[in-house]
Amino acid sequence: MQDVNIYIETSIKGIQSQKAAGIYVMECIKYDGDDSKVVGTKDGLVCMKNATEKELVLELLKDAFSRFTKSCSVQVITKCGYISGAINKHWFLDWKKNGWISKKGVPVAYKEIWEPLSELLERHLVSVNWWNHSYSDIMQYEINKELQAWQAAAMAVRRDVLAEKL
């Protein structure tokens, strides 16, 4: 079974943001005895309006897991504790069995993302961990660059609208 690490970084932590971006890096690992070697990487970017950290991380995971062509052993590295608990403690499987209703009897938040993601997760051996990683700085740099470009595009549209009114 292929080993894969998925590193996730977002522009938001915990709260909702008007404009948010996140990046994942998928790292395929090959083992040769006691040594491991990265044999390939893929990445993806998701931008969202009025999103929470949980929602953005779920979208990043859905995008990343949709790229797999075979079952793998996957380690996800994210700082989102909600995702860690929901996957490591298999809450999403209980939610699915209960018609996407939580143990508290309320509808599961982000059901529309969890439903397709759960189908993808079930094909793999998945664990979620939290720690700093070597991709973090470059991923945050790319996120900031994307958010600046998004802001610049919004400003350009606003200038075009104002020019039309003059």
Secondary structure as GFF3:
##gff-version 3
##sequence-region A 1 166
A	DSSP	beta_strand	2	10	.	.	.	ID=ss1
A	DSSP	beta_strand	17	32	.	.	.	ID=ss2
A	DSSP	beta_strand	35	51	.	.	.	ID=ss3
A	DSSP	alpha_helix	53	65	.	.	.	ID=ss4
A	DSSP	beta_strand	72	77	.	.	.	ID=ss5
A	DSSP	alpha_helix	81	88	.	.	.	ID=ss6
A	DSSP	alpha_helix	91	97	.	.	.	ID=ss7
A	DSSP	alpha_helix	111	121	.	.	.	ID=ss8
A	DSSP	beta_strand	125	129	.	.	.	ID=ss9
A	DSSP	alpha_helix	136	165	.	.	.	ID=ss10
###
